[in-house]
């Protein structure tokens, strides 16, 4: 089972030796909000710039953390708007056919490694 957004940031924060107050101060957010994020109890996910700052302080991949937070990186929004009619079909096929999804992901990973 994969970790949640909150579990990932809590684990990495502890590994980096930050207290919640220290990290929250660096992020310029209230430490109680950081606590809610770490416990997956926040009423809303943080803005992209906060997630990117979190990734920077915690040495995590910002785009991966954004996706884990259930958001879409802003630089991908134009692509989705351009192809919005195809997205439901793509996601439905990936959900219905895990082998198809695995093929798509493996191909993307392979091509990303070549670039």
Protein Blocks (a to p, Z undefined) as FASTA:
>chain_A
ZZdfklmmmmmmmmnopafklmmmmnopafklmmmmmnopafbdcdfklmmmmmmmnopa
fklmmmmnopacfklmmmmmmmmmmmmmmmmmmmmmmmlmmmmmmmmmmmmmmZZ
